[in-house]
Amino acid sequence: MSPDASHDDHYTLEPEAPAPSLPGRVIVRGDEEDLHHALGSDLMVHAQNCVRQFGDFHLALSGGSTPMPFYRRLMVDPTFREFPWKRTHLWLVDERRVPVTDERSNWAHIASILLDHSDIPRAHAHAIDATAVDADTRYEKELQATLAWREKGHDRLDFVLLGVGDDCHTASLFPHSPALSERDRLVVINAGETVTPPDRVTLTYKTINAARVIAVLITGAKKREAVARIVAGGEPEELPIAGVRPTSPDGSAGEMRWYLDRAACPAGG
């Protein structure tokens, strides 16, 4: 599979697992253990392909409780021993505007798992200086400068891992929040009454949608209602995940993958 695999509507199912009708490729597994194996295997193949084609791999990860067991799995499972961490650039999808010493910091949790137990070069570890006044413009410039080493058209993130909140927000793009209307910037500060405190620094739709692969990880029965809302559809203002629609720089469709365990699947798909 090439890094720019074509977009399709493919479903991989465990027996009796209902597949929600979502845009893109839907992968359903019976439990988190099997789901993490499927996601990790796909991620590693994609990373290896990108390294062969471009010499490096640019991975943007989300924080929160859902993906942390998956990150730990990447570190301990022998299946992923050949992951090209030395060639990987690690980015954040979003960050709370708190010091890295704060327990709410996404970077603190991700770094403690991945950076401390892999051979990612420290120069490839791109934290957000979240408390800086110009945190968004700093990160945007860092992203642009790092990706500029690639040929034009390939200067984009290779893999973005997202989650979905109970309110269907993704990254730090909350319903009715200012960042939803941003069309030009790559990174913004999202603040105000519609943002769950504290304020956030987040990748925009423009950055996320330009990625080669966008993966959405959703687990647990608590997320079943959110998945049902996504299936029913809606506008990004109310349903921010609906604004995630991958497109490559030339306007062709990118690839979107949904990774769900059976518990997160609404009855009837």
C-alpha positions as a Markdown table, in Angstrom:
| # | Residue | x | y | z |
|---|---|---|---|---|
| 1 | Met | 0.0 | 0.0 | 0.0 |
| 2 | Ser | 1.4 | 3.4 | -1.0 |
| 3 | Pro | 1.4 | 6.4 | 1.3 |
| 4 | Asp | -1.3 | 7.9 | -1.0 |
| 5 | Ala | -3.6 | 5.0 | -1.1 |
| 6 | Ser | -6.9 | 5.8 | -2.8 |
| 7 | His | -10.0 | 6.6 | -0.8 |
| 8 | Asp | -12.6 | 3.9 | -0.8 |
| 9 | Asp | -15.6 | 2.7 | 1.2 |
| 10 | His | -14.2 | -0.5 | 2.6 |
| 11 | Tyr | -15.3 | -2.3 | 5.8 |
| 12 | Thr | -13.3 | -4.8 | 7.8 |
| 13 | Leu | -15.4 | -6.6 | 10.3 |
| 14 | Glu | -15.4 | -9.0 | 13.1 |
| 15 | Pro | -18.3 | -11.5 | 12.9 |
| 16 | Glu | -21.6 | -9.8 | 13.9 |
| 17 | Ala | -19.9 | -6.4 | 14.4 |
| 18 | Pro | -22.2 | -3.7 | 12.9 |
| 19 | Ala | -20.3 | -1.2 | 10.7 |
| 20 | Pro | -21.5 | 2.3 | 11.0 |
| 21 | Ser | -22.1 | 4.2 | 7.7 |
| 22 | Leu | -19.2 | 6.6 | 7.9 |
| 23 | Pro | -17.3 | 8.4 | 5.1 |
| 24 | Gly | -14.2 | 6.5 | 4.3 |
| 25 | Arg | -12.8 | 3.2 | 5.4 |
| 26 | Val | -14.3 | 1.7 | 8.6 |
| 27 | Ile | -12.4 | -0.8 | 10.7 |
| 28 | Val | -14.4 | -2.5 | 13.5 |
| 29 | Arg | -12.9 | -4.9 | 16.0 |
| 30 | Gly | -14.4 | -6.8 | 18.8 |
| 31 | Asp | -12.4 | -5.1 | 21.6 |
| 32 | Glu | -9.7 | -2.5 | 22.2 |
| 33 | Glu | -6.9 | -5.1 | 22.1 |
| 34 | Asp | -7.7 | -6.2 | 18.6 |
| 35 | Leu | -8.5 | -2.6 | 17.5 |
| 36 | His | -5.1 | -1.3 | 18.7 |
| 37 | His | -3.4 | -4.1 | 16.8 |
| 38 | Ala | -5.2 | -3.2 | 13.6 |
| 39 | Leu | -4.5 | 0.5 | 14.0 |
| 40 | Gly | -0.9 | -0.1 | 14.9 |
| 41 | Ser | -0.3 | -2.4 | 12.0 |
| 42 | Asp | -1.8 | 0.1 | 9.5 |
| 43 | Leu | 0.2 | 2.9 | 11.1 |
| 44 | Met | 3.5 | 1.0 | 10.9 |
| 45 | Val | 3.0 | 0.0 | 7.2 |
| 46 | His | 2.2 | 3.6 | 6.3 |
| 47 | Ala | 5.2 | 4.9 | 8.2 |
| 48 | Gln | 7.5 | 2.5 | 6.5 |
| 49 | Asn | 6.1 | 3.4 | 3.1 |
| 50 | Cys | 6.6 | 7.1 | 3.8 |
| 51 | Val | 10.2 | 6.6 | 5.0 |
| 52 | Arg | 11.0 | 4.7 | 1.8 |
| 53 | Gln | 9.4 | 7.4 | -0.4 |
| 54 | Phe | 10.4 | 10.6 | 1.4 |
| 55 | Gly | 13.0 | 9.6 | 3.9 |
| 56 | Asp | 10.9 | 10.5 | 7.0 |
| 57 | Phe | 7.5 | 10.2 | 8.5 |
| 58 | His | 5.4 | 13.0 | 10.0 |
| 59 | Leu | 2.9 | 11.9 | 12.6 |
| 60 | Ala | 0.4 | 14.1 | 14.5 |
| 61 | Leu | -1.1 | 12.6 | 17.6 |
| 62 | Ser | -4.0 | 13.6 | 19.8 |
| 63 | Gly | -4.1 | 13.6 | 23.6 |
| 64 | Gly | -6.9 | 12.4 | 25.9 |
| 65 | Ser | -7.6 | 9.1 | 27.6 |
| 66 | Thr | -8.7 | 7.1 | 24.5 |
| 67 | Pro | -5.3 | 6.9 | 22.6 |
| 68 | Met | -3.0 | 6.5 | 25.6 |
| 69 | Pro | -3.4 | 2.6 | 25.8 |
| 70 | Phe | -2.7 | 2.5 | 22.1 |
| 71 | Tyr | 0.5 | 4.5 | 22.5 |
| 72 | Arg | 1.7 | 2.2 | 25.3 |
| 73 | Arg | 0.9 | -0.8 | 23.0 |
| 74 | Leu | 3.2 | 0.6 | 20.3 |
| 75 | Met | 6.0 | 0.6 | 22.9 |
| 76 | Val | 5.6 | -2.9 | 24.3 |
| 77 | Asp | 4.2 | -5.1 | 21.5 |
| 78 | Pro | 6.9 | -6.9 | 19.6 |
| 79 | Thr | 4.7 | -6.6 | 16.5 |
| 80 | Phe | 5.7 | -2.9 | 16.2 |
| 81 | Arg | 9.4 | -3.3 | 16.9 |
| 82 | Glu | 10.3 | -2.3 | 13.4 |
| 83 | Phe | 8.5 | 1.0 | 13.6 |
| 84 | Pro | 10.8 | 3.7 | 12.1 |
| 85 | Trp | 10.9 | 5.9 | 15.1 |
| 86 | Lys | 14.4 | 7.3 | 14.1 |
| 87 | Arg | 12.8 | 8.7 | 11.0 |
| 88 | Thr | 9.6 | 9.9 | 12.6 |
| 89 | His | 8.7 | 13.5 | 13.4 |
| 90 | Leu | 6.2 | 13.7 | 16.2 |
| 91 | Trp | 3.6 | 16.6 | 16.2 |
| 92 | Leu | 0.6 | 17.4 | 18.3 |
| 93 | Val | -2.9 | 17.8 | 16.9 |
| 94 | Asp | -3.8 | 20.1 | 19.8 |
| 95 | Glu | -2.7 | 21.3 | 23.2 |
| 96 | Arg | -4.2 | 22.9 | 26.2 |
| 97 | Arg | -2.7 | 26.3 | 27.1 |
| 98 | Val | -1.0 | 25.0 | 30.3 |
| 99 | Pro | 2.6 | 24.4 | 31.2 |
| 100 | Val | 4.1 | 21.1 | 30.2 |
| 101 | Thr | 4.4 | 20.3 | 33.9 |
| 102 | Asp | 0.6 | 20.5 | 34.2 |
| 103 | Glu | -1.2 | 17.1 | 34.3 |
| 104 | Arg | -3.6 | 18.4 | 31.6 |
| 105 | Ser | -0.8 | 18.8 | 29.1 |
| 106 | Asn | -1.2 | 16.4 | 26.1 |
| 107 | Trp | 2.6 | 16.6 | 25.4 |
| 108 | Ala | 3.5 | 15.5 | 28.9 |
| 109 | His | 1.5 | 12.3 | 28.6 |
| 110 | Ile | 2.5 | 11.5 | 25.1 |
| 111 | Ala | 6.1 | 12.2 | 25.6 |
| 112 | Ser | 6.3 | 10.1 | 28.8 |
| 113 | Ile | 5.2 | 7.1 | 26.7 |
| 114 | Leu | 6.7 | 7.6 | 23.3 |
| 115 | Leu | 9.8 | 9.8 | 23.7 |
| 116 | Asp | 11.0 | 8.1 | 26.9 |
| 117 | His | 10.8 | 4.6 | 25.3 |
| 118 | Ser | 11.6 | 5.0 | 21.7 |
| 119 | Asp | 14.5 | 6.4 | 19.7 |
| 120 | Ile | 12.7 | 9.4 | 18.2 |
| 121 | Pro | 15.4 | 12.1 | 17.8 |
| 122 | Arg | 14.8 | 14.9 | 20.2 |
| 123 | Ala | 15.0 | 17.3 | 17.2 |
| 124 | His | 12.0 | 15.5 | 15.7 |
| 125 | Ala | 9.9 | 16.0 | 18.8 |
| 126 | His | 7.7 | 19.0 | 18.1 |
| 127 | Ala | 6.0 | 20.2 | 21.3 |
| 128 | Ile | 3.7 | 23.2 | 21.3 |
| 129 | Asp | 4.9 | 26.1 | 23.6 |
| 130 | Ala | 1.4 | 26.4 | 24.7 |
| 131 | Thr | 1.7 | 29.2 | 27.2 |
| 132 | Ala | 3.5 | 31.6 | 24.7 |
| 133 | Val | 1.5 | 34.5 | 23.5 |
| 134 | Asp | 2.2 | 33.5 | 19.9 |
| 135 | Ala | 2.0 | 29.8 | 20.5 |
| 136 | Asp | 0.0 | 29.3 | 17.3 |
| 137 | Thr | 2.2 | 31.3 | 14.9 |
| 138 | Arg | 5.3 | 29.6 | 16.4 |
| 139 | Tyr | 4.0 | 26.2 | 15.8 |
| 140 | Glu | 2.7 | 27.1 | 12.3 |
| 141 | Lys | 6.2 | 28.4 | 11.3 |
| 142 | Glu | 7.8 | 25.2 | 12.8 |
| 143 | Leu | 5.5 | 23.0 | 10.8 |
| 144 | Gln | 6.0 | 24.9 | 7.6 |
| 145 | Ala | 9.8 | 25.1 | 8.0 |
| 146 | Thr | 10.2 | 21.4 | 8.8 |
| 147 | Leu | 7.9 | 20.2 | 6.0 |
| 148 | Ala | 9.6 | 22.6 | 3.5 |
| 149 | Trp | 12.4 | 20.1 | 3.1 |
| 150 | Arg | 10.1 | 17.9 | 1.1 |
| 151 | Glu | 9.1 | 18.4 | -2.5 |
| 152 | Lys | 6.2 | 20.7 | -3.0 |
| 153 | Gly | 2.9 | 18.8 | -2.9 |
| 154 | His | 4.4 | 16.3 | -0.4 |
| 155 | Asp | 5.0 | 19.0 | 2.3 |
| 156 | Arg | 2.1 | 17.8 | 4.5 |
| 157 | Leu | 1.5 | 15.6 | 7.5 |
| 158 | Asp | 1.5 | 11.9 | 6.7 |
| 159 | Phe | -0.8 | 10.6 | 9.4 |
| 160 | Val | -3.1 | 12.4 | 11.8 |
| 161 | Leu | -4.7 | 10.5 | 14.6 |
| 162 | Leu | -7.9 | 12.1 | 15.9 |
| 163 | Gly | -10.4 | 11.3 | 18.6 |
| 164 | Val | -14.1 | 12.4 | 19.0 |
| 165 | Gly | -15.6 | 13.9 | 22.1 |
| 166 | Asp | -19.1 | 13.3 | 23.4 |
| 167 | Asp | -20.0 | 16.6 | 21.8 |
| 168 | Cys | -18.4 | 15.4 | 18.5 |
| 169 | His | -15.5 | 17.8 | 18.7 |
| 170 | Thr | -12.2 | 16.7 | 17.4 |
| 171 | Ala | -8.7 | 18.1 | 17.9 |
| 172 | Ser | -9.7 | 21.3 | 19.9 |
| 173 | Leu | -12.3 | 22.2 | 17.3 |
| 174 | Phe | -15.4 | 22.6 | 19.5 |
| 175 | Pro | -19.0 | 23.2 | 18.4 |
| 176 | His | -19.5 | 26.9 | 17.5 |
| 177 | Ser | -15.9 | 27.8 | 18.4 |
| 178 | Pro | -13.9 | 30.4 | 16.5 |
| 179 | Ala | -11.4 | 28.0 | 15.0 |
| 180 | Leu | -14.1 | 26.3 | 12.9 |
| 181 | Ser | -14.3 | 29.2 | 10.5 |
| 182 | Glu | -10.5 | 29.5 | 9.9 |
| 183 | Arg | -9.6 | 28.8 | 6.3 |
| 184 | Asp | -6.1 | 30.1 | 5.8 |
| 185 | Arg | -4.1 | 29.4 | 9.0 |
| 186 | Leu | -2.5 | 26.0 | 9.8 |
| 187 | Val | -2.6 | 26.4 | 13.6 |
| 188 | Val | -4.7 | 28.7 | 15.7 |
| 189 | Ile | -5.5 | 29.5 | 19.3 |
| 190 | Asn | -9.1 | 28.5 | 20.0 |
| 191 | Ala | -10.6 | 30.4 | 22.9 |
| 192 | Gly | -13.9 | 31.8 | 24.2 |
| 193 | Glu | -17.1 | 30.6 | 25.8 |
| 194 | Thr | -17.6 | 27.7 | 23.3 |
| 195 | Val | -14.2 | 26.2 | 24.1 |
| 196 | Thr | -14.0 | 23.8 | 27.0 |
| 197 | Pro | -11.4 | 25.4 | 29.4 |
| 198 | Pro | -8.6 | 25.9 | 29.3 |
| 199 | Asp | -8.0 | 27.7 | 26.0 |
| 200 | Arg | -6.4 | 25.5 | 23.3 |
| 201 | Val | -3.8 | 25.6 | 20.5 |
| 202 | Thr | -5.0 | 23.4 | 17.6 |
| 203 | Leu | -4.4 | 22.3 | 14.1 |
| 204 | Thr | -7.0 | 23.7 | 11.7 |
| 205 | Tyr | -9.2 | 21.9 | 9.2 |
| 206 | Lys | -6.8 | 23.1 | 6.5 |
| 207 | Thr | -3.9 | 21.2 | 8.1 |
| 208 | Ile | -5.8 | 18.1 | 9.2 |
| 209 | Asn | -7.5 | 17.7 | 5.8 |
| 210 | Ala | -4.3 | 18.0 | 3.9 |
| 211 | Ala | -2.8 | 14.9 | 5.6 |
| 212 | Arg | -2.2 | 11.7 | 3.6 |
| 213 | Val | -4.2 | 9.6 | 6.1 |
| 214 | Ile | -6.6 | 10.8 | 8.8 |
| 215 | Ala | -7.5 | 8.1 | 11.4 |
| 216 | Val | -10.2 | 8.5 | 13.9 |
| 217 | Leu | -10.0 | 6.3 | 17.0 |
| 218 | Ile | -13.3 | 5.7 | 18.9 |
| 219 | Thr | -13.8 | 3.2 | 21.7 |
| 220 | Gly | -16.3 | 2.3 | 24.3 |
| 221 | Ala | -20.1 | 2.4 | 24.8 |
| 222 | Lys | -19.9 | 6.0 | 26.0 |
| 223 | Lys | -19.1 | 7.1 | 22.5 |
| 224 | Arg | -22.0 | 5.2 | 20.9 |
| 225 | Glu | -24.3 | 8.2 | 20.9 |
| 226 | Ala | -21.6 | 10.4 | 19.3 |
| 227 | Val | -21.0 | 7.9 | 16.6 |
| 228 | Ala | -24.8 | 7.8 | 15.9 |
| 229 | Arg | -24.8 | 11.6 | 15.5 |
| 230 | Ile | -21.9 | 11.4 | 13.1 |
| 231 | Val | -23.8 | 8.8 | 11.0 |
| 232 | Ala | -26.9 | 11.0 | 11.0 |
| 233 | Gly | -24.8 | 13.9 | 9.7 |
| 234 | Gly | -24.7 | 17.6 | 10.3 |
| 235 | Glu | -22.8 | 20.8 | 9.7 |
| 236 | Pro | -19.4 | 21.4 | 11.3 |
| 237 | Glu | -20.6 | 24.2 | 13.4 |
| 238 | Glu | -22.7 | 21.7 | 15.4 |
| 239 | Leu | -20.7 | 18.6 | 14.5 |
| 240 | Pro | -17.0 | 19.5 | 14.2 |
| 241 | Ile | -15.9 | 16.1 | 13.1 |
| 242 | Ala | -18.0 | 16.6 | 10.0 |
| 243 | Gly | -15.5 | 19.2 | 8.8 |
| 244 | Val | -12.8 | 16.6 | 8.6 |
| 245 | Arg | -12.7 | 15.6 | 4.9 |
| 246 | Pro | -9.3 | 14.7 | 3.6 |
| 247 | Thr | -8.1 | 16.3 | 0.3 |
| 248 | Ser | -4.6 | 16.4 | -1.1 |
| 249 | Pro | -3.1 | 19.6 | -2.3 |
| 250 | Asp | -4.1 | 18.9 | -5.9 |
| 251 | Gly | -7.7 | 18.6 | -4.8 |
| 252 | Ser | -8.0 | 14.9 | -5.1 |
| 253 | Ala | -9.6 | 12.9 | -2.3 |
| 254 | Gly | -7.3 | 11.8 | 0.6 |
| 255 | Glu | -7.9 | 8.8 | 2.8 |
| 256 | Met | -10.0 | 8.7 | 6.0 |
| 257 | Arg | -10.1 | 5.7 | 8.3 |
| 258 | Trp | -12.4 | 5.1 | 11.3 |
| 259 | Tyr | -11.2 | 2.6 | 13.9 |
| 260 | Leu | -14.0 | 1.5 | 16.3 |
| 261 | Asp | -14.5 | -1.3 | 18.8 |
| 262 | Arg | -17.8 | -3.1 | 18.8 |
| 263 | Ala | -18.9 | -1.2 | 21.9 |
| 264 | Ala | -18.8 | 2.1 | 20.2 |
| 265 | Cys | -21.0 | 1.0 | 17.3 |
| 266 | Pro | -24.6 | 2.0 | 17.4 |
| 267 | Ala | -27.2 | -0.7 | 16.9 |
| 268 | Gly | -28.0 | -1.2 | 13.2 |
| 269 | Gly | -24.8 | 0.6 | 12.1 |
